[in-house]
Amino acid sequence: MSDHIQSIDRDFGYGYATQQRNKVLRNTYWLLALSLVPTVLGAWLGVVTGITQSLGGGLGLAVFLGGAFGFMYAIEKTKNSAAGVPVLLGFTFFMGLMLSRMIAAVLGFKNGPELIMTAFGGTAGVFFVMASLSSVIKRDLSGMSKWLFVGALAIMVGGIINVFVGSTAGMMAISVAAIGVFSAYMLYDLKQIVDGGETNYISATLALYLDIINVFQSLLALLGIFGGERD
């Protein structure tokens, strides 16, 4: 009788844990989709008004780093409250605004809209592949976090240096590395949700959003360098 009760308890516990993981994953996907709306609005506003065109070099870097890290700190502090979602959406609007400078540059090409859609489609493709892999891979991927963090840090340092150097070859190398690292980060972050390692959907959404935005802008940079057509 005791063994039977323990078996029921185990089954109940497993079922509840699975239900919670599915809930976090579902909420993360919904919030991730919603976060793209303010991103697009921010990018559109930036392109139309040209508000970010003067943010080049050190000034643009300072505004971006200050705004991004300020928002991420605020998201971490509010992720368990009702303010968490609005703060996250504010962050995605800010990221869209910061991205508008690159988008405006790509739109300067004759085939600019096609390049943007190609980058968007490529990013969606990467996400679909990583989401599929995260659901079938049984191996624990938590050991990847250390190496991915080092890779992301190296990309950030390289990107900061290249802001002042302005090397096209450097941008190409950084973009290729960023696509690889943040695609792997996407798999890692999705697997964390699937395995129950991440239980807060706002934190999960932030992690995946950063992966996606980095892959997108890196793809867009490469497409602009190699596929941009002048009038």
HUDA-V370706 format. One record per residue. OMEGA is omega in whole degrees, 0 to 359 (NA if undefined). Layout:
omega=(OMEGA,OMEGA)
//
This chain:
omega=(180,179,180,179,179,179,178,180,179,180,179,180,179,180,179,180,178,179,180,178,179,179,178,181,180,179,179,180,179,181,178,177,179,183,179,181,177,176,179,179,179,179,179,180,180,180,183,184,183,186,182,184,180,183,178,175,185,180,179,179,181,179,181,183,179,180,183,182,175,178,182,176,180,178,180,181,185,188,179,181,180,181,186,182,178,179,178,180,174,177,181,174,178,180,176,178,180,180,186,180,177,180,179,179,180,178,175,175,179,181,183,180,179,179,180,179,178,178,178,179,178,179,178,178,178,180,181,180,182,177,178,180,182,182,182,179,181,184,176,183,184,179,180,190,182,182,178,178,178,179,179,179,179,178,180,179,178,179,179,179,183,174,182,180,179,182,177,178,178,178,178,181,180,181,179,179,181,178,179,184,185,170,177,176,179,178,181,182,177,180,177,178,181,182,180,180,176,185,179,187,177,176,180,179,179,181,181,179,179,176,184,183,178,177,182,184,177,175,181,178,180,179,178,181,186,187,181,180,177,176,NA)
//
